[in-house]
Amino acid sequence: MNYRNWLTAGALCVAVAFAAYFWSLRPSSADGEPMILPVDPTPLVVVTKNGEKSFAIEIARSEPEREAGLMYRRQMADDHGMLFVFALEHEVNFWMKNTPMPLDLVFVGQDGRIRSIKKGESESEAIISPGAPVQFVLELKAGTAARDGIAEGDLLRHPVIGDAQPGSSTNTAN
């Protein structure tokens, strides 16, 4: 009888451990907590007419990561952002629902050139679209683009963007 109790307790502990492990892997912000992705070791560089600006970035590659984005984030460093990576260049639409921090949305084509910069109003459900096909979207704290002289036509450099360009040997974008 004692052996059976230990076996049941052991099985229950293993089940709880597995549930906790798989719960911790979820990239979703469905519970109202911000999703925090690892910061990529390579900084993203924006080449502007006033020089280069560097940003530490999280990269949202999967659909759940792109859906969660910066939702529920209340603060972010001035030199930090999130790069959304799409498999192919296409029309995209963003909104700021559940995002308490206002943002600059920098829409970038497959060639790494900025096609449009839009302002995202916190908690808004208004659709934000660049009006042109893009493959990447860089989200920064509101006002960063203006402060750093980032403008349409500027070039973004990062291995993920370089890998997505035509003629590259690999494509790491999902």
C-alpha positions in Angstrom: 0.0 0.0 0.0 2.8 2.4 0.9 4.5 1.7 -2.5 1.3 2.7 -4.4 1.1 6.0 -2.6 4.7 6.9 -3.4 4.1 5.9 -7.0 1.0 8.1 -7.3 2.8 11.0 -5.6 5.8 10.6 -8.0 3.5 10.5 -11.0 1.7 13.6 -9.8 5.0 15.5 -9.3 6.2 14.6 -12.8 2.9 15.7 -14.3 3.1 19.1 -12.4 6.7 19.5 -13.5 5.9 18.9 -17.2 2.9 21.3 -17.0 5.1 24.0 -15.4 7.8 23.5 -18.0 5.5 23.7 -21.0 3.6 26.7 -19.5 6.9 28.6 -19.2 7.7 28.0 -22.9 4.6 29.9 -24.1 5.4 33.2 -25.9 1.9 34.5 -25.6 0.8 37.5 -23.5 -2.7 36.1 -23.1 -2.4 36.3 -19.3 -1.8 40.1 -19.3 2.0 39.7 -18.7 4.5 41.0 -21.3 6.3 38.6 -23.5 10.0 39.1 -23.1 12.1 37.5 -25.8 15.9 37.2 -25.6 17.9 40.2 -26.8 19.7 39.3 -30.1 23.5 39.4 -29.6 23.9 41.5 -32.8 22.6 45.1 -32.6 20.4 46.4 -35.3 21.9 49.4 -37.0 19.9 52.2 -38.7 22.0 54.1 -41.2 20.7 57.7 -41.3 22.0 60.8 -43.0 23.3 61.9 -39.5 25.2 58.7 -38.9 24.4 55.2 -37.5 22.1 54.4 -34.6 22.3 51.1 -32.8 19.5 49.2 -31.1 19.4 46.1 -28.9 16.5 44.1 -30.3 14.2 41.2 -29.5 13.2 39.4 -32.6 9.6 38.2 -33.1 9.7 35.5 -35.7 6.8 33.2 -35.0 3.1 34.0 -35.3 2.5 33.8 -31.5 5.5 36.1 -30.9 4.4 38.6 -33.6 0.8 38.6 -32.1 2.1 39.3 -28.6 4.8 41.8 -29.6 5.2 44.5 -27.0 1.7 44.1 -25.5 1.6 44.9 -21.8 5.0 46.5 -21.8 5.1 49.7 -19.7 8.7 50.7 -20.3 11.6 50.0 -22.6 15.1 51.4 -22.8 15.6 54.2 -25.4 18.1 52.0 -27.4 15.8 48.9 -27.4 13.2 47.7 -29.8 11.4 44.7 -31.2 11.9 43.5 -34.8 9.0 41.7 -36.4 10.1 39.3 -39.1 7.7 38.0 -41.8 8.5 35.1 -44.2 7.6 37.2 -47.3 7.1 40.9 -48.1 3.4 41.7 -47.9 0.8 44.2 -46.6 0.7 44.2 -42.8 -1.6 45.8 -40.3 -0.7 46.5 -36.7 -2.7 47.9 -33.7 -1.8 48.9 -30.2 -4.5 47.0 -28.2 -3.1 46.1 -24.8 0.0 48.1 -25.4 0.2 50.9 -22.8 3.4 52.4 -24.2 3.2 54.6 -27.3 5.5 53.4 -30.1 7.1 54.3 -33.4 6.4 51.6 -36.0 9.1 51.5 -38.6 8.0 49.5 -41.7 10.9 48.0 -43.7 11.0 46.3 -47.1 12.9 43.2 -47.9 15.9 45.3 -49.1 16.3 46.8 -45.5 15.0 50.3 -46.6 12.5 52.1 -44.4 9.2 52.4 -46.4 7.1 54.2 -43.7 7.2 55.4 -40.1 3.9 55.6 -38.2 3.0 56.5 -34.7 1.2 54.0 -32.5 -1.1 55.5 -29.8 -1.2 53.4 -26.6 -4.1 51.1 -26.1 -5.6 52.0 -29.5 -7.4 49.6 -31.8 -6.9 51.8 -34.8 -5.2 49.9 -37.7 -1.6 51.0 -38.5 -0.5 50.2 -42.0 2.4 51.3 -44.1 0.4 51.4 -47.3 3.1 49.3 -49.1 4.3 45.7 -48.8 7.0 45.1 -46.1 8.9 42.2 -44.6 10.0 43.7 -41.3 8.5 46.1 -38.7 10.7 47.7 -36.0 8.9 49.0 -32.9 10.7 51.6 -30.9 9.6 53.9 -28.1 7.5 56.8 -29.3 9.6 59.7 -30.5 12.8 57.7 -31.1 12.6 58.0 -34.9 12.4 61.8 -34.8 15.0 62.1 -32.0 17.5 59.9 -33.8 16.8 61.4 -37.3 15.4 58.0 -38.6 13.5 58.6 -41.9 12.0 56.9 -44.9 14.7 55.6 -47.2 17.2 54.9 -44.4 18.8 51.5 -44.3 18.5 48.9 -41.5 21.4 46.5 -41.1 21.1 43.2 -39.2 21.9 39.6 -40.2 18.1 38.7 -40.2 17.4 41.5 -42.7 20.5 40.6 -44.8 19.5 37.0 -44.9 16.1 37.9 -46.3 17.4 39.9 -49.2 17.3 38.4 -52.7 20.3 36.4 -53.6 21.3 35.6 -50.0 22.3 32.1 -49.2 20.0 31.5 -46.3 16.7 33.0 -45.1 16.3 33.0 -41.3 13.0 34.9 -41.4 10.0 32.8 -40.5 
